[in-house]
């Protein structure tokens, strides 16, 4: 499990950006604690890698959300 701060340190994205990804439904935490801290698992880390890849291609967040939310989306294949 990764806290939002740990995920931020691993990826170079700001905590604020990760919170925003949660708000728009792009990257949901595995669990939110009683203290409202977000915790992410390995699956979220892999998904975040995909998000960052598509951001490098200048795709808008809404398009990335559609791509990664598709039932047929295969992280390994992508």
Secondary structure, DSSP 4 states (H G I P E B T S, - for coil): -EEHHHHHHHH---HHHHHHHHHTTSS--SEE-TT--EEE-HHHHHHHHHHHHHHHTT--HHHHHHHHHSTT--TTT-
